[in-house]
């Protein structure tokens, strides 16, 4: 049981670090993702994924 709790703790730490990297990317390189987060249910990860999938707006 202890090893399971250790694994959960390690994964929780890794998820928090990944969340921080997503927020840093939005703040520094993709601020347009903040606009998408105004839609209910759209958070940092989904907004960044959408921006990265769509790519450069000028190409549209």
CHARMM internal coordinates of N, CA and C (Angstrom, degrees):
IC EDIT
DIST 1 N 1 CA 1.4586
DIST 1 CA 1 C 1.5210
ANGL 1 N 1 CA 1 C 111.02
DIST 1 C 2 N 1.3261
ANGL 1 CA 1 C 2 N 116.57
DIHE 1 N 1 CA 1 C 2 N -36.31
DIST 2 N 2 CA 1.4606
ANGL 1 C 2 N 2 CA 120.84
DIHE 1 CA 1 C 2 N 2 CA -179.78
DIST 2 CA 2 C 1.5186
ANGL 2 N 2 CA 2 C 112.58
DIHE 1 C 2 N 2 CA 2 C -62.83
DIST 2 C 3 N 1.3293
ANGL 2 CA 2 C 3 N 116.54
DIHE 2 N 2 CA 2 C 3 N -39.57
DIST 3 N 3 CA 1.4652
ANGL 2 C 3 N 3 CA 119.36
DIHE 2 CA 2 C 3 N 3 CA -179.78
DIST 3 CA 3 C 1.5285
ANGL 3 N 3 CA 3 C 110.99
DIHE 2 C 3 N 3 CA 3 C -67.54
DIST 3 C 4 N 1.3237
ANGL 3 CA 3 C 4 N 116.67
DIHE 3 N 3 CA 3 C 4 N -32.51
DIST 4 N 4 CA 1.4645
ANGL 3 C 4 N 4 CA 120.12
DIHE 3 CA 3 C 4 N 4 CA 177.00
DIST 4 CA 4 C 1.5263
ANGL 4 N 4 CA 4 C 110.38
DIHE 3 C 4 N 4 CA 4 C -66.25
DIST 4 C 5 N 1.3111
ANGL 4 CA 4 C 5 N 116.48
DIHE 4 N 4 CA 4 C 5 N -43.30
DIST 5 N 5 CA 1.4639
ANGL 4 C 5 N 5 CA 120.60
DIHE 4 CA 4 C 5 N 5 CA 178.07
DIST 5 CA 5 C 1.5254
ANGL 5 N 5 CA 5 C 111.31
DIHE 4 C 5 N 5 CA 5 C -64.55
DIST 5 C 6 N 1.3246
ANGL 5 CA 5 C 6 N 116.23
DIHE 5 N 5 CA 5 C 6 N -37.49
DIST 6 N 6 CA 1.4639
ANGL 5 C 6 N 6 CA 120.47
DIHE 5 CA 5 C 6 N 6 CA 176.82
DIST 6 CA 6 C 1.5221
ANGL 6 N 6 CA 6 C 110.80
DIHE 5 C 6 N 6 CA 6 C -63.93
DIST 6 C 7 N 1.3266
ANGL 6 CA 6 C 7 N 116.09
DIHE 6 N 6 CA 6 C 7 N -41.55
DIST 7 N 7 CA 1.4679
ANGL 6 C 7 N 7 CA 120.28
DIHE 6 CA 6 C 7 N 7 CA 178.97
DIST 7 CA 7 C 1.5250
ANGL 7 N 7 CA 7 C 110.75
DIHE 6 C 7 N 7 CA 7 C -64.52
DIST 7 C 8 N 1.3258
ANGL 7 CA 7 C 8 N 116.43
DIHE 7 N 7 CA 7 C 8 N -41.98
DIST 8 N 8 CA 1.4686
ANGL 7 C 8 N 8 CA 120.31
DIHE 7 CA 7 C 8 N 8 CA 178.46
DIST 8 CA 8 C 1.5208
ANGL 8 N 8 CA 8 C 110.27
DIHE 7 C 8 N 8 CA 8 C -63.08
DIST 8 C 9 N 1.3160
ANGL 8 CA 8 C 9 N 116.79
DIHE 8 N 8 CA 8 C 9 N -42.66
DIST 9 N 9 CA 1.4697
ANGL 8 C 9 N 9 CA 120.71
DIHE 8 CA 8 C 9 N 9 CA 179.24
DIST 9 CA 9 C 1.5253
ANGL 9 N 9 CA 9 C 111.08
DIHE 8 C 9 N 9 CA 9 C -63.05
DIST 9 C 10 N 1.3283
ANGL 9 CA 9 C 10 N 116.74
DIHE 9 N 9 CA 9 C 10 N -42.74
DIST 10 N 10 CA 1.4665
ANGL 9 C 10 N 10 CA 121.00
DIHE 9 CA 9 C 10 N 10 CA 179.47
DIST 10 CA 10 C 1.5297
ANGL 10 N 10 CA 10 C 110.63
DIHE 9 C 10 N 10 CA 10 C -64.24
DIST 10 C 11 N 1.3218
ANGL 10 CA 10 C 11 N 116.71
DIHE 10 N 10 CA 10 C 11 N -44.92
DIST 11 N 11 CA 1.4696
ANGL 10 C 11 N 11 CA 120.06
DIHE 10 CA 10 C 11 N 11 CA 179.84
DIST 11 CA 11 C 1.5246
ANGL 11 N 11 CA 11 C 111.52
DIHE 10 C 11 N 11 CA 11 C -65.35
DIST 11 C 12 N 1.3071
ANGL 11 CA 11 C 12 N 116.92
DIHE 11 N 11 CA 11 C 12 N -38.16
DIST 12 N 12 CA 1.4684
ANGL 11 C 12 N 12 CA 120.63
DIHE 11 CA 11 C 12 N 12 CA 177.38
DIST 12 CA 12 C 1.5205
ANGL 12 N 12 CA 12 C 110.56
DIHE 11 C 12 N 12 CA 12 C -61.12
DIST 12 C 13 N 1.3113
ANGL 12 CA 12 C 13 N 116.71
DIHE 12 N 12 CA 12 C 13 N -42.40
DIST 13 N 13 CA 1.4678
ANGL 12 C 13 N 13 CA 121.33
DIHE 12 CA 12 C 13 N 13 CA 177.72
DIST 13 CA 13 C 1.5252
ANGL 13 N 13 CA 13 C 111.14
DIHE 12 C 13 N 13 CA 13 C -63.16
DIST 13 C 14 N 1.3179
ANGL 13 CA 13 C 14 N 116.65
DIHE 13 N 13 CA 13 C 14 N -42.62
DIST 14 N 14 CA 1.4639
ANGL 13 C 14 N 14 CA 121.03
DIHE 13 CA 13 C 14 N 14 CA 179.55
DIST 14 CA 14 C 1.5301
ANGL 14 N 14 CA 14 C 111.40
DIHE 13 C 14 N 14 CA 14 C -66.27
DIST 14 C 15 N 1.3198
ANGL 14 CA 14 C 15 N 117.58
DIHE 14 N 14 CA 14 C 15 N -38.68
DIST 15 N 15 CA 1.4655
ANGL 14 C 15 N 15 CA 121.28
DIHE 14 CA 14 C 15 N 15 CA 178.68
DIST 15 CA 15 C 1.5197
ANGL 15 N 15 CA 15 C 110.56
DIHE 14 C 15 N 15 CA 15 C -65.53
DIST 15 C 16 N 1.3302
ANGL 15 CA 15 C 16 N 116.61
DIHE 15 N 15 CA 15 C 16 N -42.67
DIST 16 N 16 CA 1.4656
ANGL 15 C 16 N 16 CA 120.13
DIHE 15 CA 15 C 16 N 16 CA 178.29
DIST 16 CA 16 C 1.5241
ANGL 16 N 16 CA 16 C 111.03
DIHE 15 C 16 N 16 CA 16 C -62.64
DIST 16 C 17 N 1.3301
ANGL 16 CA 16 C 17 N 117.15
DIHE 16 N 16 CA 16 C 17 N -38.74
DIST 17 N 17 CA 1.4655
ANGL 16 C 17 N 17 CA 120.90
DIHE 16 CA 16 C 17 N 17 CA 177.72
DIST 17 CA 17 C 1.5293
ANGL 17 N 17 CA 17 C 110.47
DIHE 16 C 17 N 17 CA 17 C -65.60
DIST 17 C 18 N 1.3270
ANGL 17 CA 17 C 18 N 117.11
DIHE 17 N 17 CA 17 C 18 N -42.01
DIST 18 N 18 CA 1.4721
ANGL 17 C 18 N 18 CA 120.81
DIHE 17 CA 17 C 18 N 18 CA 178.66
DIST 18 CA 18 C 1.5275
ANGL 18 N 18 CA 18 C 110.42
DIHE 17 C 18 N 18 CA 18 C -64.99
DIST 18 C 19 N 1.3223
ANGL 18 CA 18 C 19 N 117.06
DIHE 18 N 18 CA 18 C 19 N -41.23
DIST 19 N 19 CA 1.4711
ANGL 18 C 19 N 19 CA 120.53
DIHE 18 CA 18 C 19 N 19 CA 176.09
DIST 19 CA 19 C 1.5226
ANGL 19 N 19 CA 19 C 110.69
DIHE 18 C 19 N 19 CA 19 C -59.14
DIST 19 C 20 N 1.3177
ANGL 19 CA 19 C 20 N 116.71
DIHE 19 N 19 CA 19 C 20 N -40.65
DIST 20 N 20 CA 1.4607
ANGL 19 C 20 N 20 CA 120.86
DIHE 19 CA 19 C 20 N 20 CA 178.16
DIST 20 CA 20 C 1.5201
ANGL 20 N 20 CA 20 C 112.08
DIHE 19 C 20 N 20 CA 20 C -63.78
DIST 20 C 21 N 1.3213
ANGL 20 CA 20 C 21 N 116.71
DIHE 20 N 20 CA 20 C 21 N -39.28
DIST 21 N 21 CA 1.4705
ANGL 20 C 21 N 21 CA 120.35
DIHE 20 CA 20 C 21 N 21 CA 178.21
DIST 21 CA 21 C 1.5228
ANGL 21 N 21 CA 21 C 110.85
DIHE 20 C 21 N 21 CA 21 C -65.81
DIST 21 C 22 N 1.3236
ANGL 21 CA 21 C 22 N 117.15
DIHE 21 N 21 CA 21 C 22 N -38.74
DIST 22 N 22 CA 1.4694
ANGL 21 C 22 N 22 CA 121.11
DIHE 21 CA 21 C 22 N 22 CA 177.27
DIST 22 CA 22 C 1.5286
ANGL 22 N 22 CA 22 C 109.53
DIHE 21 C 22 N 22 CA 22 C -61.69
DIST 22 C 23 N 1.3224
ANGL 22 CA 22 C 23 N 116.73
DIHE 22 N 22 CA 22 C 23 N -46.69
DIST 23 N 23 CA 1.4626
ANGL 22 C 23 N 23 CA 120.68
DIHE 22 CA 22 C 23 N 23 CA 179.64
DIST 23 CA 23 C 1.5248
ANGL 23 N 23 CA 23 C 111.43
DIHE 22 C 23 N 23 CA 23 C -62.81
DIST 23 C 24 N 1.3303
ANGL 23 CA 23 C 24 N 116.53
DIHE 23 N 23 CA 23 C 24 N -39.34
DIST 24 N 24 CA 1.4694
ANGL 23 C 24 N 24 CA 120.39
DIHE 23 CA 23 C 24 N 24 CA 177.83
DIST 24 CA 24 C 1.5243
ANGL 24 N 24 CA 24 C 110.90
DIHE 23 C 24 N 24 CA 24 C -63.64
DIST 24 C 25 N 1.3236
ANGL 24 CA 24 C 25 N 117.29
DIHE 24 N 24 CA 24 C 25 N -42.64
DIST 25 N 25 CA 1.4637
ANGL 24 C 25 N 25 CA 120.62
DIHE 24 CA 24 C 25 N 25 CA 178.57
DIST 25 CA 25 C 1.5230
ANGL 25 N 25 CA 25 C 111.49
DIHE 24 C 25 N 25 CA 25 C -61.88
DIST 25 C 26 N 1.3235
ANGL 25 CA 25 C 26 N 116.34
DIHE 25 N 25 CA 25 C 26 N -41.51
DIST 26 N 26 CA 1.4534
ANGL 25 C 26 N 26 CA 119.79
DIHE 25 CA 25 C 26 N 26 CA 179.00
DIST 26 CA 26 C 1.5234
ANGL 26 N 26 CA 26 C 110.21
DIHE 25 C 26 N 26 CA 26 C -64.29
DIST 26 C 27 N 1.3101
ANGL 26 CA 26 C 27 N 116.43
DIHE 26 N 26 CA 26 C 27 N -43.55
DIST 27 N 27 CA 1.4630
ANGL 26 C 27 N 27 CA 120.68
DIHE 26 CA 26 C 27 N 27 CA -178.09
DIST 27 CA 27 C 1.5300
ANGL 27 N 27 CA 27 C 112.40
DIHE 26 C 27 N 27 CA 27 C -66.66
DIST 27 C 28 N 1.3227
ANGL 27 CA 27 C 28 N 116.88
DIHE 27 N 27 CA 27 C 28 N -40.08
DIST 28 N 28 CA 1.4606
ANGL 27 C 28 N 28 CA 119.74
DIHE 27 CA 27 C 28 N 28 CA -172.15
DIST 28 CA 28 C 1.5211
ANGL 28 N 28 CA 28 C 114.99
DIHE 27 C 28 N 28 CA 28 C -95.02
DIST 28 C 29 N 1.3460
ANGL 28 CA 28 C 29 N 118.03
DIHE 28 N 28 CA 28 C 29 N -33.80
DIST 29 N 29 CA 1.4619
ANGL 28 C 29 N 29 CA 119.12
DIHE 28 CA 28 C 29 N 29 CA -172.26
DIST 29 CA 29 C 1.5208
ANGL 29 N 29 CA 29 C 115.41
DIHE 28 C 29 N 29 CA 29 C -122.57
DIST 29 C 30 N 1.3303
ANGL 29 CA 29 C 30 N 117.22
DIHE 29 N 29 CA 29 C 30 N -26.17
DIST 30 N 30 CA 1.4596
ANGL 29 C 30 N 30 CA 120.04
DIHE 29 CA 29 C 30 N 30 CA -174.44
DIST 30 CA 30 C 1.5261
ANGL 30 N 30 CA 30 C 111.92
DIHE 29 C 30 N 30 CA 30 C -131.58
DIST 30 C 31 N 1.3308
ANGL 30 CA 30 C 31 N 117.58
DIHE 30 N 30 CA 30 C 31 N 60.32
DIST 31 N 31 CA 1.4753
ANGL 30 C 31 N 31 CA 119.73
DIHE 30 CA 30 C 31 N 31 CA -177.54
DIST 31 CA 31 C 1.5243
ANGL 31 N 31 CA 31 C 113.34
DIHE 30 C 31 N 31 CA 31 C -64.17
DIST 31 C 32 N 1.3215
ANGL 31 CA 31 C 32 N 117.82
DIHE 31 N 31 CA 31 C 32 N -19.65
DIST 32 N 32 CA 1.4648
ANGL 31 C 32 N 32 CA 120.11
DIHE 31 CA 31 C 32 N 32 CA 178.32
DIST 32 CA 32 C 1.5292
ANGL 32 N 32 CA 32 C 111.53
DIHE 31 C 32 N 32 CA 32 C -63.49
DIST 32 C 33 N 1.3112
ANGL 32 CA 32 C 33 N 117.01
DIHE 32 N 32 CA 32 C 33 N -19.45
DIST 33 N 33 CA 1.4615
ANGL 32 C 33 N 33 CA 120.69
DIHE 32 CA 32 C 33 N 33 CA 177.08
DIST 33 CA 33 C 1.5309
ANGL 33 N 33 CA 33 C 111.21
DIHE 32 C 33 N 33 CA 33 C -64.72
DIST 33 C 34 N 1.3134
ANGL 33 CA 33 C 34 N 117.13
DIHE 33 N 33 CA 33 C 34 N -25.32
DIST 34 N 34 CA 1.4667
ANGL 33 C 34 N 34 CA 120.48
DIHE 33 CA 33 C 34 N 34 CA 177.83
DIST 34 CA 34 C 1.5272
ANGL 34 N 34 CA 34 C 111.31
DIHE 33 C 34 N 34 CA 34 C -62.76
DIST 34 C 35 N 1.3215
ANGL 34 CA 34 C 35 N 116.70
DIHE 34 N 34 CA 34 C 35 N -34.95
DIST 35 N 35 CA 1.4691
ANGL 34 C 35 N 35 CA 120.08
DIHE 34 CA 34 C 35 N 35 CA 178.82
DIST 35 CA 35 C 1.5248
ANGL 35 N 35 CA 35 C 111.11
DIHE 34 C 35 N 35 CA 35 C -63.24
DIST 35 C 36 N 1.3122
ANGL 35 CA 35 C 36 N 116.33
DIHE 35 N 35 CA 35 C 36 N -39.74
DIST 36 N 36 CA 1.4645
ANGL 35 C 36 N 36 CA 120.06
DIHE 35 CA 35 C 36 N 36 CA -179.51
DIST 36 CA 36 C 1.5229
ANGL 36 N 36 CA 36 C 112.20
DIHE 35 C 36 N 36 CA 36 C -67.45
DIST 36 C 37 N 1.3254
ANGL 36 CA 36 C 37 N 116.62
DIHE 36 N 36 CA 36 C 37 N -26.45
DIST 37 N 37 CA 1.4555
ANGL 36 C 37 N 37 CA 120.47
DIHE 36 CA 36 C 37 N 37 CA -178.53
DIST 37 CA 37 C 1.5271
ANGL 37 N 37 CA 37 C 112.57
DIHE 36 C 37 N 37 CA 37 C -72.88
DIST 37 C 38 N 1.3145
ANGL 37 CA 37 C 38 N 117.02
DIHE 37 N 37 CA 37 C 38 N -6.39
DIST 38 N 38 CA 1.4582
ANGL 37 C 38 N 38 CA 119.98
DIHE 37 CA 37 C 38 N 38 CA 176.02
DIST 38 CA 38 C 1.5242
ANGL 38 N 38 CA 38 C 111.12
DIHE 37 C 38 N 38 CA 38 C -75.03
DIST 38 C 39 N 1.3233
ANGL 38 CA 38 C 39 N 117.23
DIHE 38 N 38 CA 38 C 39 N -15.75
DIST 39 N 39 CA 1.4591
ANGL 38 C 39 N 39 CA 122.29
DIHE 38 CA 38 C 39 N 39 CA 177.29
DIST 39 CA 39 C 1.5311
ANGL 39 N 39 CA 39 C 107.85
DIHE 38 C 39 N 39 CA 39 C -80.30
DIST 39 C 40 N 1.3220
ANGL 39 CA 39 C 40 N 115.93
DIHE 39 N 39 CA 39 C 40 N 131.28
DIST 40 N 40 CA 1.4665
ANGL 39 C 40 N 40 CA 120.34
DIHE 39 CA 39 C 40 N 40 CA -179.47
DIST 40 CA 40 C 1.5270
ANGL 40 N 40 CA 40 C 110.71
DIHE 39 C 40 N 40 CA 40 C -56.43
DIST 40 C 41 N 1.3136
ANGL 40 CA 40 C 41 N 116.33
DIHE 40 N 40 CA 40 C 41 N 130.85
DIST 41 N 41 CA 1.4532
ANGL 40 C 41 N 41 CA 121.44
DIHE 40 CA 40 C 41 N 41 CA 177.66
DIST 41 CA 41 C 1.5176
ANGL 41 N 41 CA 41 C 115.05
DIHE 40 C 41 N 41 CA 41 C 90.41
DIST 41 C 42 N 1.3297
ANGL 41 CA 41 C 42 N 117.05
DIHE 41 N 41 CA 41 C 42 N -5.24
DIST 42 N 42 CA 1.4633
ANGL 41 C 42 N 42 CA 120.45
DIHE 41 CA 41 C 42 N 42 CA 179.23
DIST 42 CA 42 C 1.5284
ANGL 42 N 42 CA 42 C 108.13
DIHE 41 C 42 N 42 CA 42 C -103.63
DIST 42 C 43 N 1.3151
ANGL 42 CA 42 C 43 N 114.84
DIHE 42 N 42 CA 42 C 43 N 115.71
DIST 43 N 43 CA 1.4524
ANGL 42 C 43 N 43 CA 120.55
DIHE 42 CA 42 C 43 N 43 CA -179.88
DIST 43 CA 43 C 1.5164
ANGL 43 N 43 CA 43 C 111.21
DIHE 42 C 43 N 43 CA 43 C -107.11
DIST 43 C 44 N 1.3178
ANGL 43 CA 43 C 44 N 115.83
DIHE 43 N 43 CA 43 C 44 N -169.72
DIST 44 N 44 CA 1.4647
ANGL 43 C 44 N 44 CA 120.11
DIHE 43 CA 43 C 44 N 44 CA -177.43
DIST 44 CA 44 C 1.5283
ANGL 44 N 44 CA 44 C 114.32
DIHE 43 C 44 N 44 CA 44 C -58.11
DIST 44 C 45 N 1.3148
ANGL 44 CA 44 C 45 N 117.67
DIHE 44 N 44 CA 44 C 45 N -45.33
DIST 45 N 45 CA 1.4641
ANGL 44 C 45 N 45 CA 120.11
DIHE 44 CA 44 C 45 N 45 CA -176.72
DIST 45 CA 45 C 1.5234
ANGL 45 N 45 CA 45 C 112.09
DIHE 44 C 45 N 45 CA 45 C -64.79
DIST 45 C 46 N 1.3222
ANGL 45 CA 45 C 46 N 116.85
DIHE 45 N 45 CA 45 C 46 N -47.02
DIST 46 N 46 CA 1.4629
ANGL 45 C 46 N 46 CA 120.59
DIHE 45 CA 45 C 46 N 46 CA -178.99
DIST 46 CA 46 C 1.5267
ANGL 46 N 46 CA 46 C 110.61
DIHE 45 C 46 N 46 CA 46 C -65.75
DIST 46 C 47 N 1.3308
ANGL 46 CA 46 C 47 N 117.27
DIHE 46 N 46 CA 46 C 47 N -42.83
DIST 47 N 47 CA 1.4699
ANGL 46 C 47 N 47 CA 119.44
DIHE 46 CA 46 C 47 N 47 CA -179.02
DIST 47 CA 47 C 1.5219
ANGL 47 N 47 CA 47 C 111.20
DIHE 46 C 47 N 47 CA 47 C -64.31
DIST 47 C 48 N 1.3237
ANGL 47 CA 47 C 48 N 117.41
DIHE 47 N 47 CA 47 C 48 N -41.15
DIST 48 N 48 CA 1.4611
ANGL 47 C 48 N 48 CA 120.03
DIHE 47 CA 47 C 48 N 48 CA 178.74
DIST 48 CA 48 C 1.5227
ANGL 48 N 48 CA 48 C 110.79
DIHE 47 C 48 N 48 CA 48 C -67.53
DIST 48 C 49 N 1.3163
ANGL 48 CA 48 C 49 N 117.27
DIHE 48 N 48 CA 48 C 49 N -42.02
DIST 49 N 49 CA 1.4703
ANGL 48 C 49 N 49 CA 120.42
DIHE 48 CA 48 C 49 N 49 CA 178.10
DIST 49 CA 49 C 1.5233
ANGL 49 N 49 CA 49 C 110.70
DIHE 48 C 49 N 49 CA 49 C -59.66
DIST 49 C 50 N 1.3214
ANGL 49 CA 49 C 50 N 116.98
DIHE 49 N 49 CA 49 C 50 N -40.99
DIST 50 N 50 CA 1.4577
ANGL 49 C 50 N 50 CA 121.04
DIHE 49 CA 49 C 50 N 50 CA 179.50
DIST 50 CA 50 C 1.5276
ANGL 50 N 50 CA 50 C 110.62
DIHE 49 C 50 N 50 CA 50 C -63.98
DIST 50 C 51 N 1.3206
ANGL 50 CA 50 C 51 N 116.79
DIHE 50 N 50 CA 50 C 51 N -47.82
DIST 51 N 51 CA 1.4719
ANGL 50 C 51 N 51 CA 121.30
DIHE 50 CA 50 C 51 N 51 CA 179.70
DIST 51 CA 51 C 1.5247
ANGL 51 N 51 CA 51 C 110.56
DIHE 50 C 51 N 51 CA 51 C -59.80
DIST 51 C 52 N 1.3152
ANGL 51 CA 51 C 52 N 116.84
DIHE 51 N 51 CA 51 C 52 N -43.91
DIST 52 N 52 CA 1.4657
ANGL 51 C 52 N 52 CA 119.97
DIHE 51 CA 51 C 52 N 52 CA -178.83
DIST 52 CA 52 C 1.5332
ANGL 52 N 52 CA 52 C 111.48
DIHE 51 C 52 N 52 CA 52 C -69.54
DIST 52 C 53 N 1.3033
ANGL 52 CA 52 C 53 N 117.50
DIHE 52 N 52 CA 52 C 53 N -31.43
DIST 53 N 53 CA 1.4684
ANGL 52 C 53 N 53 CA 120.89
DIHE 52 CA 52 C 53 N 53 CA 178.63
DIST 53 CA 53 C 1.5211
ANGL 53 N 53 CA 53 C 111.29
DIHE 52 C 53 N 53 CA 53 C -72.40
DIST 53 C 54 N 1.3260
ANGL 53 CA 53 C 54 N 116.67
DIHE 53 N 53 CA 53 C 54 N -44.23
DIST 54 N 54 CA 1.4637
ANGL 53 C 54 N 54 CA 121.64
DIHE 53 CA 53 C 54 N 54 CA -178.65
DIST 54 CA 54 C 1.5199
ANGL 54 N 54 CA 54 C 110.74
DIHE 53 C 54 N 54 CA 54 C -68.71
DIST 54 C 55 N 1.3081
ANGL 54 CA 54 C 55 N 117.35
DIHE 54 N 54 CA 54 C 55 N -38.99
DIST 55 N 55 CA 1.4540
ANGL 54 C 55 N 55 CA 120.94
DIHE 54 CA 54 C 55 N 55 CA -179.48
DIST 55 CA 55 C 1.5121
ANGL 55 N 55 CA 55 C 113.04
DIHE 54 C 55 N 55 CA 55 C 82.80
DIST 55 C 56 N 1.3142
ANGL 55 CA 55 C 56 N 116.11
DIHE 55 N 55 CA 55 C 56 N -154.89
DIST 56 N 56 CA 1.4532
ANGL 55 C 56 N 56 CA 123.06
DIHE 55 CA 55 C 56 N 56 CA -176.51
DIST 56 CA 56 C 1.5313
ANGL 56 N 56 CA 56 C 110.68
DIHE 55 C 56 N 56 CA 56 C -68.23
DIST 56 C 57 N 1.3270
ANGL 56 CA 56 C 57 N 116.33
DIHE 56 N 56 CA 56 C 57 N 124.39
DIST 57 N 57 CA 1.4519
ANGL 56 C 57 N 57 CA 121.17
DIHE 56 CA 56 C 57 N 57 CA -179.40
DIST 57 CA 57 C 1.5313
ANGL 57 N 57 CA 57 C 112.03
DIHE 56 C 57 N 57 CA 57 C -64.41
DIST 57 C 58 N 1.3032
ANGL 57 CA 57 C 58 N 116.60
DIHE 57 N 57 CA 57 C 58 N -29.03
DIST 58 N 58 CA 1.4663
ANGL 57 C 58 N 58 CA 120.71
DIHE 57 CA 57 C 58 N 58 CA -177.61
DIST 58 CA 58 C 1.5383
ANGL 58 N 58 CA 58 C 111.60
DIHE 57 C 58 N 58 CA 58 C -65.38
DIST 58 C 59 N 1.3308
ANGL 58 CA 58 C 59 N 116.73
DIHE 58 N 58 CA 58 C 59 N -24.23
DIST 59 N 59 CA 1.4644
ANGL 58 C 59 N 59 CA 118.87
DIHE 58 CA 58 C 59 N 59 CA -179.29
DIST 59 CA 59 C 1.5175
ANGL 59 N 59 CA 59 C 112.59
DIHE 58 C 59 N 59 CA 59 C -75.75
DIST 59 C 60 N 1.3190
ANGL 59 CA 59 C 60 N 118.07
DIHE 59 N 59 CA 59 C 60 N -8.40
DIST 60 N 60 CA 1.4522
ANGL 59 C 60 N 60 CA 121.86
DIHE 59 CA 59 C 60 N 60 CA 179.45
DIST 60 CA 60 C 1.4833
ANGL 60 N 60 CA 60 C 107.53
DIHE 59 C 60 N 60 CA 60 C -88.31
END
COOR INIT
IC SEED 1 N 1 CA 1 C
IC BUILD
